[in-house]
Amino acid sequence: MEKDVFKVLSDKRKLEAQFKALQEANTVNAKNRNNTSSAFTLPSEFKNAWDELVTELMIDAFSNID
């Protein structure tokens, strides 16, 4: 019985270590972990993209309207 308990406890420790490693790997690879990833644009980057959209792309779309 003691051998079984020891085996179960050692298996539990191994699984906990694997789980912790997977959690750490998931955290490292997670997007938007602190809202500082490249998926979020900075206000200045958004303004530049907006200016480009309005001045170059939108004007081309409505250039024939007089």
Secondary structure, DSSP 8 states (H G I E B T S, - for coil): -HHHHHHHHHHHHHHHHHHHHHHHHHHHH-TTSSS-STTS--HHHHHHHHHHIIIIIIHHHTTT--
